[in-house]
Amino acid sequence: MAKETKASKRKTKTSKKSTKPSKQTTKKRLYSKGAGKEVGKEMRRYKKGTAKSGPSGKGGKVKSRKQAIAIGLSKARSKGQKVPKKKSSQSE
């Protein structure tokens, strides 16, 4: 039996074409990275149980995830970060 060299044992890579379309569409960010961080901070406070609602935290305890996210986005808006406008509820 002849000794096999490392080079003969290696497999050659086969090039696979991606199934993605050739045109790459870039998606714009709706929320800034800072806004995401702000929501993350608020979520940690919510999970810890220290998140409060209302001005200066004078309101009650935050009881839902949606409320915590809304507070985080509100804080991001007040800091001037990129956040879409609030959806207004219009009854017709």
KOLGU-4560 file (N, C-alpha, C; in nm, 3 decimals, padded with zeros to 5 digits):
<recs>
<n_xx: 00.083 n_yy: -00.120 n_zz: 00.000 ca_xx: 00.000 ca_yy: 00.000 ca_zz: 00.000 c_xx: 00.087 c_yy: 00.125 c_zz: 00.000 mol: A seq: 1 type: MET>
<n_xx: 00.051 n_yy: 00.214 n_zz: -00.085 ca_xx: 00.126 ca_yy: 00.338 ca_zz: -00.094 c_xx: 00.069 c_yy: 00.439 c_zz: 00.003 mol: A seq: 2 type: ALA>
<n_xx: 00.157 n_yy: 00.522 n_zz: 00.060 ca_xx: 00.111 ca_yy: 00.625 ca_zz: 00.154 c_xx: 00.039 c_yy: 00.735 c_zz: 00.078 mol: A seq: 3 type: LYS>
<n_xx: -00.074 n_yy: 00.778 n_zz: 00.138 ca_xx: -00.148 ca_yy: 00.887 ca_zz: 00.077 c_xx: -00.100 c_yy: 01.019 c_zz: 00.136 mol: A seq: 4 type: GLU>
<n_xx: -00.083 n_yy: 01.117 n_zz: 00.053 ca_xx: -00.042 ca_yy: 01.248 ca_zz: 00.101 c_xx: -00.165 c_yy: 01.328 c_zz: 00.142 mol: A seq: 5 type: THR>
<n_xx: -00.142 n_yy: 01.432 n_zz: 00.221 ca_xx: -00.252 ca_yy: 01.517 ca_zz: 00.268 c_xx: -00.325 c_yy: 01.583 c_zz: 00.153 mol: A seq: 6 type: LYS>
<n_xx: -00.251 n_yy: 01.617 n_zz: 00.050 ca_xx: -00.311 ca_yy: 01.685 ca_zz: -00.065 c_xx: -00.411 c_yy: 01.595 c_zz: -00.136 mol: A seq: 7 type: ALA>
<n_xx: -00.384 n_yy: 01.468 n_zz: -00.142 ca_xx: -00.475 ca_yy: 01.377 ca_zz: -00.213 c_xx: -00.600 c_yy: 01.348 c_zz: -00.130 mol: A seq: 8 type: SER>
<n_xx: -00.591 n_yy: 01.364 n_zz: 00.002 ca_xx: -00.705 ca_yy: 01.338 ca_zz: 00.089 c_xx: -00.806 c_yy: 01.453 c_zz: 00.088 mol: A seq: 9 type: LYS>
<n_xx: -00.756 n_yy: 01.573 n_zz: 00.061 ca_xx: -00.843 ca_yy: 01.691 ca_zz: 00.066 c_xx: -00.950 c_yy: 01.685 c_zz: -00.042 mol: A seq: 10 type: ARG>
<n_xx: -01.067 n_yy: 01.729 n_zz: -00.003 ca_xx: -01.176 ca_yy: 01.737 ca_zz: -00.100 c_xx: -01.173 c_yy: 01.875 c_zz: -00.164 mol: A seq: 11 type: LYS>
<n_xx: -01.205 n_yy: 01.878 n_zz: -00.289 ca_xx: -01.209 ca_yy: 02.007 ca_zz: -00.357 c_xx: -01.344 c_yy: 02.071 c_zz: -00.335 mol: A seq: 12 type: THR>
<n_xx: -01.343 n_yy: 02.202 n_zz: -00.319 ca_xx: -01.468 ca_yy: 02.275 ca_zz: -00.297 c_xx: -01.540 c_yy: 02.292 c_zz: -00.430 mol: A seq: 13 type: LYS>
<n_xx: -01.668 n_yy: 02.266 n_zz: -00.428 ca_xx: -01.748 ca_yy: 02.289 ca_zz: -00.548 c_xx: -01.820 c_yy: 02.421 c_zz: -00.530 mol: A seq: 14 type: THR>
<n_xx: -01.820 n_yy: 02.499 n_zz: -00.633 ca_xx: -01.885 ca_yy: 02.629 ca_zz: -00.623 c_xx: -02.035 c_yy: 02.613 c_zz: -00.648 mol: A seq: 15 type: SER>
<n_xx: -02.114 n_yy: 02.660 n_zz: -00.552 ca_xx: -02.259 ca_yy: 02.653 ca_zz: -00.565 c_xx: -02.311 c_yy: 02.792 c_zz: -00.592 mol: A seq: 16 type: LYS>
<n_xx: -02.402 n_yy: 02.802 n_zz: -00.685 ca_xx: -02.461 ca_yy: 02.931 ca_zz: -00.714 c_xx: -02.572 c_yy: 02.956 c_zz: -00.613 mol: A seq: 17 type: LYS>
<n_xx: -02.581 n_yy: 03.079 n_zz: -00.568 ca_xx: -02.686 ca_yy: 03.112 ca_zz: -00.473 c_xx: -02.820 c_yy: 03.122 c_zz: -00.544 mol: A seq: 18 type: SER>
<n_xx: -02.926 n_yy: 03.096 n_zz: -00.470 ca_xx: -03.060 ca_yy: 03.101 ca_zz: -00.527 c_xx: -03.120 c_yy: 03.241 c_zz: -00.515 mol: A seq: 19 type: THR>
<n_xx: -03.045 n_yy: 03.335 n_zz: -00.461 ca_xx: -03.093 ca_yy: 03.472 ca_zz: -00.446 c_xx: -03.098 c_yy: 03.542 c_zz: -00.581 mol: A seq: 20 type: LYS>
<n_xx: -03.191 n_yy: 03.635 n_zz: -00.598 ca_xx: -03.194 ca_yy: 03.708 ca_zz: -00.725 c_xx: -03.070 c_yy: 03.794 c_zz: -00.742 mol: A seq: 21 type: PRO>
<n_xx: -03.037 n_yy: 03.823 n_zz: -00.866 ca_xx: -02.914 ca_yy: 03.897 ca_zz: -00.894 c_xx: -02.921 c_yy: 04.041 c_zz: -00.843 mol: A seq: 22 type: SER>
<n_xx: -03.040 n_yy: 04.101 n_zz: -00.847 ca_xx: -03.054 ca_yy: 04.238 ca_zz: -00.796 c_xx: -03.061 c_yy: 04.234 c_zz: -00.645 mol: A seq: 23 type: LYS>
<n_xx: -02.973 n_yy: 04.307 n_zz: -00.582 ca_xx: -02.976 ca_yy: 04.313 ca_zz: -00.437 c_xx: -03.047 c_yy: 04.440 c_zz: -00.395 mol: A seq: 24 type: GLN>
<n_xx: -03.160 n_yy: 04.423 n_zz: -00.330 ca_xx: -03.235 ca_yy: 04.539 ca_zz: -00.283 c_xx: -03.193 c_yy: 04.567 c_zz: -00.139 mol: A seq: 25 type: THR>
<n_xx: -03.157 n_yy: 04.690 n_zz: -00.115 ca_xx: -03.117 ca_yy: 04.728 ca_zz: 00.021 c_xx: -03.240 c_yy: 04.782 c_zz: 00.093 mol: A seq: 26 type: THR>
<n_xx: -03.260 n_yy: 04.732 n_zz: 00.213 ca_xx: -03.375 ca_yy: 04.772 ca_zz: 00.292 c_xx: -03.334 c_yy: 04.884 c_zz: 00.386 mol: A seq: 27 type: LYS>
<n_xx: -03.412 n_yy: 04.991 n_zz: 00.391 ca_xx: -03.380 ca_yy: 05.100 ca_zz: 00.482 c_xx: -03.427 c_yy: 05.063 c_zz: 00.622 mol: A seq: 28 type: LYS>
<n_xx: -03.353 n_yy: 05.110 n_zz: 00.720 ca_xx: -03.391 ca_yy: 05.085 ca_zz: 00.859 c_xx: -03.508 c_yy: 05.175 c_zz: 00.896 mol: A seq: 29 type: ARG>
<n_xx: -03.610 n_yy: 05.116 n_zz: 00.958 ca_xx: -03.722 ca_yy: 05.196 ca_zz: 01.007 c_xx: -03.687 c_yy: 05.258 c_zz: 01.141 mol: A seq: 30 type: LEU>
<n_xx: -03.614 n_yy: 05.181 n_zz: 01.222 ca_xx: -03.575 ca_yy: 05.227 ca_zz: 01.355 c_xx: -03.423 c_yy: 05.235 c_zz: 01.361 mol: A seq: 31 type: TYR>
<n_xx: -03.370 n_yy: 05.337 n_zz: 01.429 ca_xx: -03.226 ca_yy: 05.350 ca_zz: 01.441 c_xx: -03.173 c_yy: 05.246 c_zz: 01.540 mol: A seq: 32 type: SER>
<n_xx: -03.043 n_yy: 05.225 n_zz: 01.537 ca_xx: -02.981 ca_yy: 05.130 ca_zz: 01.630 c_xx: -02.998 c_yy: 05.178 c_zz: 01.773 mol: A seq: 33 type: LYS>
<n_xx: -02.989 n_yy: 05.309 n_zz: 01.792 ca_xx: -03.006 ca_yy: 05.367 ca_zz: 01.925 c_xx: -03.146 c_yy: 05.343 c_zz: 01.980 mol: A seq: 34 type: GLY>
<n_xx: -03.245 n_yy: 05.346 n_zz: 01.891 ca_xx: -03.383 ca_yy: 05.321 ca_zz: 01.933 c_xx: -03.397 c_yy: 05.177 c_zz: 01.980 mol: A seq: 35 type: ALA>
<n_xx: -03.332 n_yy: 05.086 n_zz: 01.910 ca_xx: -03.334 ca_yy: 04.945 ca_zz: 01.949 c_xx: -03.269 c_yy: 04.924 c_zz: 02.085 mol: A seq: 36 type: GLY>
<n_xx: -03.160 n_yy: 04.996 n_zz: 02.108 ca_xx: -03.093 ca_yy: 04.985 ca_zz: 02.238 c_xx: -03.181 c_yy: 05.039 c_zz: 02.350 mol: A seq: 37 type: LYS>
<n_xx: -03.252 n_yy: 05.148 n_zz: 02.321 ca_xx: -03.340 ca_yy: 05.209 ca_zz: 02.420 c_xx: -03.453 c_yy: 05.113 c_zz: 02.457 mol: A seq: 38 type: GLU>
<n_xx: -03.509 n_yy: 05.046 n_zz: 02.359 ca_xx: -03.615 ca_yy: 04.948 ca_zz: 02.384 c_xx: -03.558 c_yy: 04.830 c_zz: 02.462 mol: A seq: 39 type: VAL>
<n_xx: -03.436 n_yy: 04.790 n_zz: 02.428 ca_xx: -03.370 ca_yy: 04.680 ca_zz: 02.500 c_xx: -03.351 c_yy: 04.712 c_zz: 02.647 mol: A seq: 40 type: GLY>
<n_xx: -03.309 n_yy: 04.836 n_zz: 02.675 ca_xx: -03.291 ca_yy: 04.879 ca_zz: 02.814 c_xx: -03.423 c_yy: 04.872 c_zz: 02.890 mol: A seq: 41 type: LYS>
<n_xx: -03.528 n_yy: 04.922 n_zz: 02.824 ca_xx: -03.660 ca_yy: 04.924 ca_zz: 02.888 c_xx: -03.712 c_yy: 04.782 c_zz: 02.911 mol: A seq: 42 type: GLU>
<n_xx: -03.684 n_yy: 04.692 n_zz: 02.819 ca_xx: -03.726 ca_yy: 04.552 ca_zz: 02.835 c_xx: -03.654 c_yy: 04.488 c_zz: 02.953 mol: A seq: 43 type: MET>
<n_xx: -03.525 n_yy: 04.520 n_zz: 02.971 ca_xx: -03.452 ca_yy: 04.465 ca_zz: 03.085 c_xx: -03.511 c_yy: 04.516 c_zz: 03.215 mol: A seq: 44 type: ARG>
<n_xx: -03.547 n_yy: 04.646 n_zz: 03.216 ca_xx: -03.609 ca_yy: 04.704 ca_zz: 03.336 c_xx: -03.743 c_yy: 04.638 c_zz: 03.364 mol: A seq: 45 type: ARG>
<n_xx: -03.818 n_yy: 04.609 n_zz: 03.257 ca_xx: -03.949 ca_yy: 04.543 ca_zz: 03.271 c_xx: -03.933 c_yy: 04.403 c_zz: 03.329 mol: A seq: 46 type: TYR>
<n_xx: -03.835 n_yy: 04.327 n_zz: 03.277 ca_xx: -03.813 ca_yy: 04.191 ca_zz: 03.324 c_xx: -03.765 c_yy: 04.188 c_zz: 03.469 mol: A seq: 47 type: LYS>
<n_xx: -03.688 n_yy: 04.291 n_zz: 03.504 ca_xx: -03.638 ca_yy: 04.303 ca_zz: 03.640 c_xx: -03.749 c_yy: 04.343 c_zz: 03.737 mol: A seq: 48 type: LYS>
<n_xx: -03.850 n_yy: 04.413 n_zz: 03.683 ca_xx: -03.962 ca_yy: 04.455 ca_zz: 03.766 c_xx: -03.950 c_yy: 04.598 c_zz: 03.816 mol: A seq: 49 type: GLY>
<n_xx: -03.857 n_yy: 04.675 n_zz: 03.761 ca_xx: -03.836 ca_yy: 04.813 ca_zz: 03.807 c_xx: -03.890 c_yy: 04.917 c_zz: 03.710 mol: A seq: 50 type: THR>
<n_xx: -03.950 n_yy: 04.873 n_zz: 03.599 ca_xx: -04.001 ca_yy: 04.968 ca_zz: 03.500 c_xx: -04.130 c_yy: 05.032 c_zz: 03.549 mol: A seq: 51 type: ALA>
<n_xx: -04.135 n_yy: 05.164 n_zz: 03.540 ca_xx: -04.254 ca_yy: 05.239 ca_zz: 03.581 c_xx: -04.303 c_yy: 05.320 c_zz: 03.463 mol: A seq: 52 type: LYS>
<n_xx: -04.433 n_yy: 05.346 n_zz: 03.460 ca_xx: -04.489 ca_yy: 05.425 ca_zz: 03.350 c_xx: -04.522 c_yy: 05.565 c_zz: 03.401 mol: A seq: 53 type: SER>
<n_xx: -04.553 n_yy: 05.650 n_zz: 03.306 ca_xx: -04.592 ca_yy: 05.786 ca_zz: 03.343 c_xx: -04.474 c_yy: 05.880 c_zz: 03.352 mol: A seq: 54 type: GLY>
<n_xx: -04.502 n_yy: 06.010 n_zz: 03.367 ca_xx: -04.394 ca_yy: 06.109 ca_zz: 03.375 c_xx: -04.311 c_yy: 06.090 c_zz: 03.503 mol: A seq: 55 type: PRO>
<n_xx: -04.182 n_yy: 06.084 n_zz: 03.486 ca_xx: -04.087 ca_yy: 06.067 ca_zz: 03.597 c_xx: -04.111 c_yy: 05.938 c_zz: 03.675 mol: A seq: 56 type: SER>
<n_xx: -04.176 n_yy: 05.840 n_zz: 03.613 ca_xx: -04.199 ca_yy: 05.712 ca_zz: 03.679 c_xx: -04.299 c_yy: 05.719 c_zz: 03.792 mol: A seq: 57 type: GLY>
<n_xx: -04.386 n_yy: 05.821 n_zz: 03.791 ca_xx: -04.483 ca_yy: 05.837 ca_zz: 03.898 c_xx: -04.605 c_yy: 05.746 c_zz: 03.880 mol: A seq: 58 type: LYS>
<n_xx: -04.618 n_yy: 05.689 n_zz: 03.760 ca_xx: -04.730 ca_yy: 05.599 ca_zz: 03.734 c_xx: -04.706 c_yy: 05.464 c_zz: 03.797 mol: A seq: 59 type: GLY>
<n_xx: -04.789 n_yy: 05.369 n_zz: 03.760 ca_xx: -04.777 ca_yy: 05.235 ca_zz: 03.816 c_xx: -04.670 c_yy: 05.153 c_zz: 03.749 mol: A seq: 60 type: GLY>
<n_xx: -04.663 n_yy: 05.029 n_zz: 03.789 ca_xx: -04.566 ca_yy: 04.935 ca_zz: 03.736 c_xx: -04.606 c_yy: 04.894 c_zz: 03.594 mol: A seq: 61 type: LYS>
<n_xx: -04.507 n_yy: 04.876 n_zz: 03.507 ca_xx: -04.533 ca_yy: 04.832 ca_zz: 03.371 c_xx: -04.570 c_yy: 04.684 c_zz: 03.378 mol: A seq: 62 type: VAL>
<n_xx: -04.687 n_yy: 04.649 n_zz: 03.320 ca_xx: -04.737 ca_yy: 04.513 ca_zz: 03.335 c_xx: -04.732 c_yy: 04.430 c_zz: 03.207 mol: A seq: 63 type: LYS>
<n_xx: -04.705 n_yy: 04.493 n_zz: 03.093 ca_xx: -04.701 ca_yy: 04.413 ca_zz: 02.970 c_xx: -04.579 c_yy: 04.448 c_zz: 02.886 mol: A seq: 64 type: SER>
<n_xx: -04.541 n_yy: 04.353 n_zz: 02.801 ca_xx: -04.426 ca_yy: 04.373 ca_zz: 02.712 c_xx: -04.454 c_yy: 04.486 c_zz: 02.614 mol: A seq: 65 type: ARG>
<n_xx: -04.577 n_yy: 04.492 n_zz: 02.563 ca_xx: -04.612 ca_yy: 04.598 ca_zz: 02.468 c_xx: -04.594 c_yy: 04.735 c_zz: 02.530 mol: A seq: 66 type: LYS>
<n_xx: -04.633 n_yy: 04.747 n_zz: 02.656 ca_xx: -04.620 ca_yy: 04.875 ca_zz: 02.726 c_xx: -04.472 c_yy: 04.912 c_zz: 02.741 mol: A seq: 67 type: GLN>
<n_xx: -04.389 n_yy: 04.813 n_zz: 02.773 ca_xx: -04.245 ca_yy: 04.838 ca_zz: 02.788 c_xx: -04.183 c_yy: 04.883 c_zz: 02.656 mol: A seq: 68 type: ALA>
<n_xx: -04.224 n_yy: 04.820 n_zz: 02.546 ca_xx: -04.173 ca_yy: 04.858 ca_zz: 02.414 c_xx: -04.215 c_yy: 04.999 c_zz: 02.380 mol: A seq: 69 type: ILE>
<n_xx: -04.342 n_yy: 05.033 n_zz: 02.409 ca_xx: -04.393 ca_yy: 05.168 ca_zz: 02.381 c_xx: -04.317 c_yy: 05.273 c_zz: 02.460 mol: A seq: 70 type: ALA>
<n_xx: -04.284 n_yy: 05.244 n_zz: 02.584 ca_xx: -04.208 ca_yy: 05.338 ca_zz: 02.667 c_xx: -04.067 c_yy: 05.356 c_zz: 02.610 mol: A seq: 71 type: ILE>
<n_xx: -04.004 n_yy: 05.246 n_zz: 02.567 ca_xx: -03.870 ca_yy: 05.252 ca_zz: 02.508 c_xx: -03.869 c_yy: 05.336 c_zz: 02.382 mol: A seq: 72 type: GLY>
<n_xx: -03.970 n_yy: 05.318 n_zz: 02.296 ca_xx: -03.979 ca_yy: 05.396 ca_zz: 02.172 c_xx: -04.004 c_yy: 05.543 c_zz: 02.202 mol: A seq: 73 type: LEU>
<n_xx: -04.086 n_yy: 05.569 n_zz: 02.303 ca_xx: -04.115 ca_yy: 05.706 ca_zz: 02.342 c_xx: -03.988 c_yy: 05.777 c_zz: 02.389 mol: A seq: 74 type: SER>
<n_xx: -03.908 n_yy: 05.706 n_zz: 02.469 ca_xx: -03.781 ca_yy: 05.764 ca_zz: 02.517 c_xx: -03.686 c_yy: 05.790 c_zz: 02.400 mol: A seq: 75 type: LYS>
<n_xx: -03.685 n_yy: 05.699 n_zz: 02.302 ca_xx: -03.600 ca_yy: 05.716 ca_zz: 02.184 c_xx: -03.644 c_yy: 05.838 c_zz: 02.104 mol: A seq: 76 type: ALA>
<n_xx: -03.777 n_yy: 05.857 n_zz: 02.090 ca_xx: -03.830 ca_yy: 05.973 ca_zz: 02.018 c_xx: -03.787 c_yy: 06.102 c_zz: 02.087 mol: A seq: 77 type: ARG>
<n_xx: -03.796 n_yy: 06.103 n_zz: 02.220 ca_xx: -03.761 ca_yy: 06.225 ca_zz: 02.293 c_xx: -03.612 c_yy: 06.258 c_zz: 02.282 mol: A seq: 78 type: SER>
<n_xx: -03.529 n_yy: 06.155 n_zz: 02.259 ca_xx: -03.385 ca_yy: 06.177 ca_zz: 02.240 c_xx: -03.352 c_yy: 06.215 c_zz: 02.096 mol: A seq: 79 type: LYS>
<n_xx: -03.454 n_yy: 06.211 n_zz: 02.008 ca_xx: -03.434 ca_yy: 06.251 ca_zz: 01.869 c_xx: -03.382 c_yy: 06.141 c_zz: 01.779 mol: A seq: 80 type: GLY>
<n_xx: -03.399 n_yy: 06.016 n_zz: 01.819 ca_xx: -03.354 ca_yy: 05.906 ca_zz: 01.736 c_xx: -03.459 c_yy: 05.873 c_zz: 01.630 mol: A seq: 81 type: GLN>
<n_xx: -03.417 n_yy: 05.799 n_zz: 01.529 ca_xx: -03.504 ca_yy: 05.769 ca_zz: 01.417 c_xx: -03.606 c_yy: 05.661 c_zz: 01.456 mol: A seq: 82 type: LYS>
<n_xx: -03.731 n_yy: 05.704 n_zz: 01.470 ca_xx: -03.841 ca_yy: 05.615 ca_zz: 01.504 c_xx: -03.962 c_yy: 05.659 c_zz: 01.422 mol: A seq: 83 type: VAL>
<n_xx: -04.035 n_yy: 05.565 n_zz: 01.359 ca_xx: -04.152 ca_yy: 05.605 ca_zz: 01.282 c_xx: -04.256 c_yy: 05.674 c_zz: 01.371 mol: A seq: 84 type: PRO>
<n_xx: -04.340 n_yy: 05.756 n_zz: 01.308 ca_xx: -04.443 ca_yy: 05.827 ca_zz: 01.382 c_xx: -04.543 c_yy: 05.729 c_zz: 01.442 mol: A seq: 85 type: LYS>
<n_xx: -04.607 n_yy: 05.773 n_zz: 01.550 ca_xx: -04.710 ca_yy: 05.690 ca_zz: 01.614 c_xx: -04.827 c_yy: 05.672 c_zz: 01.519 mol: A seq: 86 type: LYS>
<n_xx: -04.887 n_yy: 05.554 n_zz: 01.524 ca_xx: -05.008 ca_yy: 05.531 ca_zz: 01.443 c_xx: -05.125 c_yy: 05.595 c_zz: 01.517 mol: A seq: 87 type: LYS>
<n_xx: -05.198 n_yy: 05.680 n_zz: 01.446 ca_xx: -05.312 ca_yy: 05.745 ca_zz: 01.510 c_xx: -05.437 c_yy: 05.661 c_zz: 01.486 mol: A seq: 88 type: SER>
<n_xx: -05.519 n_yy: 05.648 n_zz: 01.587 ca_xx: -05.641 ca_yy: 05.570 ca_zz: 01.572 c_xx: -05.753 c_yy: 05.665 c_zz: 01.532 mol: A seq: 89 type: SER>
<n_xx: -05.796 n_yy: 05.653 n_zz: 01.407 ca_xx: -05.903 ca_yy: 05.738 ca_zz: 01.355 c_xx: -06.025 c_yy: 05.653 c_zz: 01.332 mol: A seq: 90 type: GLN>
<n_xx: -06.135 n_yy: 05.688 n_zz: 01.396 ca_xx: -06.259 ca_yy: 05.613 ca_zz: 01.374 c_xx: -06.341 c_yy: 05.684 c_zz: 01.268 mol: A seq: 91 type: SER>
<n_xx: -06.389 n_yy: 05.607 n_zz: 01.172 ca_xx: -06.466 ca_yy: 05.666 ca_zz: 01.062 c_xx: -06.608 c_yy: 05.617 c_zz: 01.067 mol: A seq: 92 type: GLU>
</recs>
